[in-house]
């Protein structure tokens, strides 16, 4: 069981918090039905994402054996049999679909779409330069849609734009971290890295970081945002975002971080404080109106 839990990577479930953004920005925390369905969507995404992680580990087992850290995972290290991993993936996927159906038919459709897209990514599309990162970003967009459209909350265009920018930023940062970590053996582990270079990725990281900061800043000042949330003070949450972006870039270049966003957030006190500070301040400003 401990090895199966490691295979599921529960620390990565923090990424599924994107599902809950609709409850926050849609002022839905007082609606018990929306809250229940939002939490069901969150749980279903946690389970289906763990399913995808297991499938990825099965497909990439030979490549992971050559990776300096991934070779210690349950499958490449030989601590867990492939047959056990296949059984765990099947059970998790069935439970995830059942929970998604309890949330709504739309959530179930989104979960199915997410699963199919990630299977295509694992088998072929992860080798297509730039598209590979956009597929990762699309996965987060589906999380946002599951927590908005899937439970009856109209999705904000600004929310989708900001979500796209932050996920592209994290995706290109991940590729940059992989190049830094793998060095000469990068193509042996991930073929698409042959088509990336540090200079190219640094430019893309700079563009997406700027897009993230600008889109979020404009969102906080947008008249529709002020009307919906009843406050023009969301602009004061922008420094949290700017500091978080700059801190992440620093960790990428000077601390060899960036390959695992969830671990980076949990291990770096600066990122953790910024994230909690942003969430607390945003909720206080929105809920106080």
C-alpha positions in Angstrom: 0.0 0.0 0.0 2.7 2.6 0.7 4.2 2.0 -2.7 0.8 2.4 -4.4 0.3 5.7 -2.5 3.7 6.8 -3.8 2.6 5.9 -7.3 -0.5 8.0 -6.9 1.5 11.0 -5.9 -1.0 12.6 -3.5 1.2 15.6 -3.0 0.4 16.5 -6.6 -3.3 16.9 -5.7 -2.6 20.5 -4.7 -2.8 21.2 -8.5 -6.4 20.2 -8.5 -7.1 23.3 -6.4 -7.8 24.9 -9.8 -11.1 23.1 -9.6 -12.1 25.1 -6.6 -11.4 28.6 -8.0 -14.9 28.8 -9.4 -16.3 28.4 -5.9 -14.2 31.3 -4.7 -14.6 33.8 -7.6 -18.2 32.7 -8.2 -19.1 33.5 -4.5 -20.5 30.0 -4.2 -19.2 29.0 -0.8 -22.6 29.7 0.8 -24.4 27.4 -1.6 -24.3 23.9 -0.1 -25.2 22.2 -3.4 -22.6 24.0 -5.4 -20.0 23.4 -2.6 -20.8 19.7 -2.5 -20.6 19.3 -6.3 -17.4 21.4 -6.4 -15.7 19.1 -3.8 -16.9 16.0 -5.7 -15.3 17.4 -8.9 -12.1 18.1 -7.0 -12.0 14.5 -5.6 -12.7 13.0 -9.0 -9.8 15.0 -10.5 -7.5 13.9 -7.8 -8.2 10.3 -8.5 -8.1 10.6 -12.3 -4.9 12.5 -12.2 -3.4 9.7 -10.0 -4.6 7.3 -12.6 -2.7 9.2 -15.3 0.4 9.3 -13.2 0.3 5.5 -12.9 -0.2 5.1 -16.6 2.7 7.5 -17.3 5.0 5.6 -15.0 4.1 2.3 -16.7 4.8 3.8 -20.2 8.0 5.6 -19.2 9.4 2.9 -17.0 12.5 2.3 -19.1 13.2 6.1 -19.5 12.7 6.6 -15.8 15.4 4.1 -14.9 17.9 6.5 -16.5 16.6 9.5 -14.6 18.6 10.6 -11.5 15.5 10.8 -9.2 12.6 9.1 -11.1 14.5 5.8 -11.0 13.6 5.6 -7.3 9.9 5.5 -8.0 8.0 2.2 -7.3 8.0 0.9 -10.8 11.5 1.6 -12.2 13.0 0.6 -8.9 11.2 -2.7 -9.0 9.4 -2.2 -5.7 6.0 -2.6 -7.3 4.9 -5.0 -10.1 3.4 -3.6 -13.3 0.4 -5.8 -12.9 -0.4 -4.2 -9.5 0.0 -0.8 -11.0 -2.4 -1.6 -13.8 -5.0 -2.9 -11.3 -4.6 0.3 -9.2 -5.1 2.5 -12.3 -8.3 0.6 -13.2 -9.8 0.9 -9.8 -8.9 4.6 -9.5 -10.4 5.4 -12.9 -13.7 3.7 -12.2 -14.1 5.4 -8.8 -13.1 8.8 -10.4 -15.8 8.4 -13.1 -18.4 7.4 -10.5 -17.7 10.5 -8.3 -17.6 12.8 -11.4 -21.0 11.5 -12.4 -22.3 12.3 -8.9 -21.1 15.9 -9.4 -22.8 16.2 -12.9 -22.8 14.8 -16.4 -20.7 17.8 -17.5 -18.0 17.0 -14.9 -18.0 13.4 -16.1 -17.6 14.5 -19.7 -14.7 16.8 -18.7 -13.0 14.0 -16.7 -13.3 11.7 -19.7 -11.9 14.3 -22.0 -9.0 14.9 -19.6 -8.3 11.2 -19.5 -8.3 10.8 -23.3 -6.1 13.9 -23.8 -3.6 12.7 -21.3 -3.5 9.2 -22.8 -2.7 10.8 -26.2 -0.1 12.9 -24.5 1.6 9.9 -22.9 1.6 7.8 -26.1 2.5 10.5 -28.7 1.9 14.2 -28.1 4.5 14.6 -25.3 7.1 14.4 -28.1 5.7 17.4 -30.0 7.6 20.6 -29.1 5.5 23.5 -27.6 2.3 21.5 -28.1 3.4 19.3 -25.1 3.3 22.3 -22.8 0.0 23.5 -24.2 -1.6 20.1 -23.5 -0.4 20.4 -19.9 -2.0 23.8 -19.7 -5.2 22.5 -21.2 -5.4 20.0 -18.4 -5.6 22.9 -15.9 -8.2 24.7 -18.1 -10.3 21.6 -17.8 -10.0 21.7 -14.1 -11.2 25.2 -14.0 -14.2 24.3 -16.3 -15.1 21.3 -14.1 -15.3 23.7 -11.1 -17.3 26.3 -13.0 -19.3 25.1 -16.0 -19.4 21.6 -14.6 -21.3 22.6 -11.5 -23.4 25.5 -12.9 -21.1 28.5 -12.3 -20.5 30.6 -15.5 -16.7 30.6 -16.1 -15.0 34.0 -16.2 -13.0 34.8 -19.3 -10.5 36.5 -17.1 -10.2 33.4 -14.9 -9.5 31.2 -17.9 -6.9 33.7 -19.3 -5.1 34.0 -16.0 -5.2 30.2 -15.6 -3.8 29.7 -19.1 -0.9 32.1 -18.4 0.1 30.6 -15.1 0.0 27.0 -16.4 2.0 27.9 -19.5 4.6 29.6 -17.2 4.8 26.6 -15.0 5.0 24.2 -18.0 7.9 26.0 -19.7 9.6 26.3 -16.3 9.3 22.5 -15.9 11.0 21.9 -19.2 13.8 24.4 -18.3 14.3 22.6 -15.0 14.5 19.2 -16.8 17.2 20.5 -19.1 19.2 21.8 -16.1 18.8 18.5 -14.2 19.3 16.0 -17.0 22.1 17.8 -18.9 23.7 15.5 -21.5 21.2 12.7 -21.1 18.1 14.8 -21.6 17.1 13.2 -24.9 17.4 9.7 -23.4 14.8 10.6 -20.8 12.4 12.9 -22.7 12.8 13.2 -26.5 11.1 16.5 -26.8 13.9 18.2 -24.9 16.0 17.8 -28.0 13.9 20.6 -29.5 14.2 22.9 -26.5 17.1 25.1 -25.5 17.8 27.1 -22.4 17.6 30.4 -24.4 14.3 29.5 -26.1 12.7 28.4 -22.8 13.9 31.5 -21.0 12.2 33.7 -23.6 8.9 31.7 -23.3 9.1 31.8 -19.5 9.6 35.6 -19.7 6.7 36.0 -22.1 4.3 33.9 -20.0 5.4 35.4 -16.7 4.7 38.9 -18.1 1.3 37.7 -19.5 0.4 36.2 -16.1 1.2 39.4 -14.2 -0.5 41.7 -16.8 -3.6 39.6 -17.2 -4.1 39.2 -13.4 -3.5 42.9 -12.8 -6.0 43.9 -15.5 -8.5 41.5 -14.1 -8.3 43.1 -10.7 -9.0 46.6 -12.2 -11.6 45.5 -14.7 -15.0 47.2 -14.1 -16.9 43.9 -14.4 -14.6 42.4 -11.7 -15.3 45.4 -9.4 -19.0 45.0 -10.0 -19.2 41.2 -9.4 -17.0 41.2 -6.3 -18.1 44.6 -4.9 -14.6 45.9 -4.3 -11.9 47.6 -6.2 -9.2 46.5 -3.7 -8.2 43.3 -5.4 -5.4 45.3 -6.9 -3.6 44.9 -3.6 -3.3 41.2 -4.2 -1.1 41.8 -7.3 2.2 42.1 -5.3 1.6 38.5 -4.0 1.5 37.3 -7.7 4.5 39.3 -8.7 6.6 38.1 -5.8 5.5 34.5 -6.4 6.5 34.6 -10.1 9.9 36.2 -9.3 10.6 33.7 -6.5 9.8 30.8 -8.8 12.2 32.1 -11.4 14.8 32.5 -8.8 14.3 28.9 -7.6 14.5 27.7 -11.1 17.8 29.3 -11.9 19.6 29.2 -8.5 18.1 26.3 -6.6 17.6 23.8 -9.4 13.9 23.7 -8.7 10.9 23.8 -11.0 10.6 20.2 -12.1 7.9 19.5 -9.4 5.7 22.5 -8.7 3.7 20.9 -5.9 6.9 20.0 -4.0 8.4 23.4 -4.6 5.4 25.1 -3.1 5.4 22.9 -0.1 9.1 23.1 0.6 9.8 26.7 -0.1 8.5 28.9 2.7 8.4 32.0 0.5 6.1 30.4 -2.1 3.9 28.9 0.6 3.5 32.2 2.5 2.8 34.0 -0.7 0.2 31.5 -1.8 -1.6 31.5 1.6 -1.3 35.3 1.8 -2.8 35.7 -1.6 -5.7 33.2 -0.9 -6.4 34.8 2.5 -6.4 38.3 1.3 -8.5 37.5 -1.8 -11.1 35.7 0.3 -11.2 38.5 2.9 -11.8 41.1 0.2 -14.4 39.1 -1.7 -16.2 37.6 1.3 -16.3 40.9 3.1 -18.6 42.5 0.5 
